């Protein structure tokens, strides 16, 4: 069994968790899934790209990162100042792109993915905005090259949503979906319904590691907007621009409003909605992210805390609901790991 040679681009919390899992679970991955993996290239924004065709010592790389030393200081390895330079100069069987490229243009993650797919190398990513802005293009490029493009962790982290809707429901026609797609906003709204103030609920979410110091992406709806765009591109095959998704954050919701809704058996949720006017997923798009009062009988009313949910209507199946945890670096790493295993299995079947 030839090992799957990986470029791992991004060594933040998700990248480090993933490197640990690949290092410490190598035996289990081989015995349980027939998956042998070798990380030959690795990069972060600070240190650049390091490559060893024989495989990098992940223990040494992780120790260097934990000690604040450059990850590129590896024995018998070559290094480049930028990840894209290293990618263009080396070879691998899979690009794992787990950086966090900004919403303005999705760079440099977008360039990394285009480079790999253009060379017929499959891509696995947790990097939201390149997929949100160019997911339809990247998926089409992957299809033209006959390779995989997998982005499970970009929506609901480790909960399998994209694979379920694109592979599990292959052959169906997606018509519309709605859901709760941001764990931080949902935690805050859940706590506000119990009487906690917005500021205290936000502070608790930040202490729990669910919210960043600057929580705007979550509470203003930008993160959920990206996920709506990703679902549109990868499930419906329709690329949306940010301006096509109406967006309203939860910062205007008062504690009184949340408590009043709860006392009446209802809940306020940050609801993401996507649909098209045509019966076959074509026509005018209706896409939005906004707080809504959800009735007691609505499934989304029961989605509390860090849980997320997607309710998808697909013909001829009808309504399909997926519920699970939606945040955290370990969950995001798990989603990436499951995608890597899927690619490794596909490679083994084709070899």
Secondary structure by P-SEA (a helix, b strand, c coil): ccccccccccccaaaaaaaaaaaaaaaaaaaaccbbbbbcccccccccbbbbccccaaaaaaaaaaacccccccccbbbbccaaaaaaaccccccccccccccccccaaaaaaaaaaaacbbbbbcccccccccaaaaaaaaaaacbbbbccccccccccccccccccccccccccccccccaaaaaaaaaaaacccaaaaaaaaaaaccccccccccccaaaaaaaaaaaaacccccccccccbbbbccccccaaaaaaaaaacbbbcbbbbbbbcccccccbbbbbccccccccccccccccccbbbbbbbcccccbbbbbcccccaaaaaaaaaaaaaaaaaaaaaac
